[in-house]
Amino acid sequence: MTDLDTFRLETRAWLEENCPPSMREPVRSDEDVCWGGRNYRPANPEQKQWLDRMATRGWTVPDWPKEYGGGGLSPEETKVLRSEMARIRARNPLNSFGISMLGPALLKYGTEEQKLEHLPPIARGEIRWCQGYSEPNAGSDLAALATSAESDGDDYIVNGQKVWTSYADKADWIFCLVRTSKESKQGGISFLLFDMKTPGVSTKPILLISGYSPFCETFFDNVRVPKRNRVHEENRGWDVAKYLLGHEREMISGMGLASSGRNPLIEGAIATVGLDHDGRLADPLLRAQIAQFEVRAHAFGAMSERFIDELKHGRAHPAQPSMMKYYGTELNKQRHELMMAAGGSDALEWESERSNGGAPARAWLRTKANSIEGGTSEVQLNIVAKRILELPGA
């Protein structure tokens, strides 16, 4: 056997022994997801047990270096770990903006002190992060942001407002874009890290049509931030911001991947329309639509694997995250449209216990934001047209 075959067998045995039964079941709600953080309260003891076991091995971030809390695995070993987790339907032990967005940016741009201070707590799920990017007048044109950071000795004094700050009311720290110079639009932006308990920071939830509110407005009133918390050079935060956005778009695109294990789309369709005498969905139109979706989702998964491999080997095109983000969000919206169709009138329930508080309808409504968050679909298509297709005038 090759070393990779040996690693697969050892990983399989460890996962079988250490992944608790409830952590092999589908996630039922946002409260059922492990986000970590200072105020983290596990949904059940096995959720905390699973996080601790994986974090001890560094497998919450398997491809990060060991000195920063990671597993130190190669790209090939990381892929084996992911596939073995999928084989037993193991949940992700930790969902974290620190892992999916800030971590890669710190690995590239952070000082050694910043890496050692922030990355291990992220890997262990001890700190929950939020993202301070968009503002009321700086959404798609993010570089128009106006939140200011004025120099005051060894500190910055931050004033301004952010909007659509996901889970800001639950986060411990924020990574935030601020304006440190007005001489240049992109060239006057810096990238700061600070604690959400710092005096002068406040949040206000934004209610969505789904009835839930992962988003917040975030306000800064004379917030004092040490300059040592600035990542990269002053007025060079746009470099960090663009790099981080690429990872955010890859994260969002993952919503379009095909289902593994139990498929709520197919289960809902079976419950609503039943099976014909050949054991197929009785509604041929719905059957064809679901089959077409599953083919597209698996094709997207293959494309994602290729992009990840190219990224690990330094061959990725800088516009690939825009392709993935656009198509992944379109697939996720299509999935929930089909789930509503498959659920029939039952899927329209809003508050009943049977529908888990209207979970299908609320999730469907929530997907409408997918084509806006992380960069609108129009912006992503423009990037693809200009950077990949090289269309004239794009």
N, C-alpha and C positions, 0 to 999 in steps of 0.2 A: 504494500500500500504506500501511497505517497504521504507526505506530511499533512497535506490538506485532507486526505481521506481519514487519517488518524484524528485530526482536529474535528472533523465532522462527527465521528463516532463518539469522541469524548464530550463534545458539545451536546449531542443528542441525549446521551446518558445523563448529563448534568441537568439539562432542561427537564427531562422526564421526572427526575428526582426532586427538583427544586421549584418548579412552577406549580403553585397551588391550583386546585380544581376551579375555583371561582375566577381565576385569572386566565382561564381558557374559554370563558364565556364571552359573548359579544357585549360591548359597552352599550348600556341602555339609555344613558343620559349624560349631560355634561358633568353632573355631580358624581358620576361613576368613573370619571377620568382622573388619573393621578396627575396633578399639576405641581405638587410640592410646594415649598415656601414656608415661611415662619408660621403662618396660620393654617397650614395644611391639616385637615382632619380626614383620615382615611375612611372610605365608605365601609370597609370591614377590615378586620385584622390581617387578612390574607393580602390585601392590597399593599399595606405597609411592609409586610413580610417579603413580598415579591420585589418591591422597590429596594429594600435593604440588601437582599441577596444579589440582585443584579448590580447595584452600585458598588458593593464590595469587590466584585470582579471587574469593575470598570465597564460593564456592558450596557449601562445607560447611554454611554458614548463610546462604543467599542473601538472606533478608529481614532480617538484622541490619544495623545501621548500619555503614558502612565503617570508621569510627574504632574499632570494636570487633572488627574482623576479618571482618565480614560483606560481603555483596555489594551491599548497599544497594538491592536490587530491590524493586519494588512488588509487592503481592499478585498482580496479574495476571501480571507477569513471572515471579514465583516459580512460579506454576501452569504457565506455559509451559515453564519449565526442567524441572519434574517430569515433565510429559507427554513432553517430548523425551527425557529419560532413560529413561522407560518404553518409548518407541518402539524404542530400540536395546537394551532390557533391561539398561541400565547399573546396576551395583550402587550402593548408597549408599556414598559414599567413606569415611564415618566414622559409626560408631554410638557415641553418647556420652550418658551421663546428664547431662553438662555442657551438651549441646545441648538435649536434650529436656526437662530439668527445671530445673536450676540456672540456666541462661542466661536464660530468660524471667523468673525470679524476680529475678535481679540487674538485668535491664533495668528492672524496675518498682520495686524497693526498694533496690537497691545505691547506694552513693555513687559519684561519678565516679571516685574513686581505686580503689574495688573493681572497677568495670567495666573500667577500663584494665588493672588487674593480672590479672584472671582471664579475661575474655572472649576476648581475642586468643589466648592459649594453648589455650583450649578449641576455638576455631575451627580452629586449626592441628593439633589432635590431639596436643598436647604433654603434656597433663595428663589423667589418667583419674580420674573422680570416682565415689564411692559415696554412698549415702543412709543416714544414721543416724536412722531414725524409730522403727520398732517396737521394743518391749522385751518381755521375758518376761511382764510383767503389764500391758502396754499395747499391744494389737494393734488390734482394731476400736475400742476406746476409747483412741485415741492420746493424748488430752489427759491421761490418767492417768500419763503417763511420769514417771519418778523420777530419771533421770540428772541429777546436780546440777552446777551451775557456780557456785562461790562466788567472790565478788570478792576480788582480792588485788592492790591497786594498779592498774597498767595491764593486769593479766591476769585471766583466770578460771582456777580450778582445777577441772577436770572429773573427776568420778568416776561410774561406773555401767556399764551394759551395754546393748548393742543386739543385736537378733536379726533373722534373715532379711536381713542386710546383703548384697545382691547384689554379688559380686565384690570384697568388701572385701579379700581376700587379694591382689588384683591392682591395687587402686586406689592412686592417689598422694595424693589429698585426699578429705576427707569433708565433706558438708554435714549438720549435725547439730542436732537439737532437744534442748535442755537446759532444766532447770528452774532459774530464777534467783530465783523467789519462790514461797512456798507459800500466799500470801494468796488467790490465785485460781487455778482449775484451768487454763483456757485463758489467762488473763491473766498467768500466771507463767512463761511459756515464752519462751525466746530462741533465735535461729537463728545458729549459729556455723559458721565455716569453718576447718578446720585440716589440716595435713599428717599423713598416716598414719605418717610416720616420726618424729613427735614422741614423745619418751620417755614411756612409760606406755601407749601404744596397742598392742593385740595382737588377733589374730584366730584363730578356730578354725573350720574348714569344717564344714558340716552335711551329712551324707550323705542323699540322697533315694532314693526307691524306684526311680528311673530309673538309679541307679548313678553319676550325676554330681552335682556339688555347686557350683552357682553361688552358693549361700547360705552365710553365715558368721554366727557369733556374734562380736561385737566388744566388747572390754573397754577401759575407761578407768580408769587408776590414777594419780591425781594428775597429769593431763595439763594442762600450762600452755598456755593459748591467749590471745594478745593480744586485748584488747577491740576493737582496730581491725578485727578479723576478724568482729565481730558485724554481721549484716545487719539493717537497720531498728533500731528502738528496743529497749532492754531491756524484757523482758516483753511485747513485741509480736510475738514470733516466730510466734505462731499465725496472724497475718495472712499472713505469708510462706508458712507451711506449707500453708495451705488453697489459696493461689494455685498453689503448686507441685504439689499433689496433682491439681489440675485438668489440668495439662499431663501429669502422669504417667499419668493415666487415659486421656487422648487417645492417648498413646504406646502403652499396652497395647492399646487398642482396635484399633490398626492391624493386629494379628495377624489380625483377621477379614476384612481386605480380600481381594477376589478376586485370584487369581493372574494375573500377566502373563508372557507368554512360555511356556516349558515348564511344563506342569502335572503335577507328580508324582502327583497323585491320579488323573488320567485315564490317565497313562502306566502306573501300577501296575495299574489295572483292566484295561487292554488286555493287559498281559503275563500277567495271571492268568486272565481269563475269555475273552479273545480277542474277535474281531469276528464278527458274523453276515454273511449274504450281502449285506445292504444297507450294510455298513460301519459298523454300530452295535455298541455293546457287546452281547455275546451274552446277558448276564444282564439281563433287563428291569427287575427290581426295583432292582438296583444302579444301572442306567442312570438310572432315575427319581430315585433318591436323590441322585445326583451332580448331575443337572440342577436339582433343587430347591435344593440347596446353592449352586450357581453363581448362580442367580437371586437368592437371599438375599444372597450376598456382593456382587453387583453393586449391589443395592439399598442395601446398607449403605455401599458406596463412594460412591454418589450422596448419601446422607445425610451422610456425612463431609465431602464437598466443600461441601455447603450450610453445615454447622456451621462449617467453617474460614472460609468467606466471611463469615458473620455475626460470627465472632470478630474478624476483621481489621477489620470496620467498626463494632465496638463494639455489636453488636445480639444477641450470644449470650446465651442463658439460662444462669444459673450452674449449673444442674443438667444441662446437656447433656453434659458429660464423663461423668457417671454413666450416662446412657443409652448413650453410645458404649462405655464400658468394659464394661458388662454384656453388651450384644449382641455386641460384638467378641470377647470371651472365649468366649461360648457358641458363636459361629461357629468359632473356632479349635479348640475341643474337638470340635465336630462334624466339622471337616475331618479331624482325625487319627483319629477313630473310623472315618470312611469310608476313609481310607488303610489302616487295619488290615484292614478288610473287603475292600478291593480287593486287598490283598497276599496274602490267603489265609494258608496255613500258613507261607509264607516270611516273612511279616511278624513272626512270633513268634520268629525267630532272635535270639539275644542277644549272641553274641560272634564270629560268623563274619566272614570277610573279605568275603564276597559281600554281606552286609547292612551293611557299613561299621560293624562293631562293634555291631550291633543297633540302628542309628540309628532305624528306624521305631518299634520298640517303646519305646525309651527316650524318644523325642520324644512319643509318645502318653502315656506315664506322666507326663512333665513337664507336660503341659497341665492335669493335675488341679489344679495350683497356680494356674492362671490365675484361677480364681474366688475365690481368697483374696488374692493379692498385689495391692497397690494399692488395697485396700479390698474387703472380701468382697462377693459378689453380693447377699447379704441387705441389707447396708448400702446398696448402690447402688439396689436396688429400693425401700428405704424413702425414700431421697432423692427418687427419681422420684415416688413416691406422694405425698409431702408437698409438694414444691416445684413439680411440674408438674401432676399430676392433682388436687392439693389435696383429697385424700381426708380425710374426717373421722377424727380419732383417729390419723392416720398420723404 
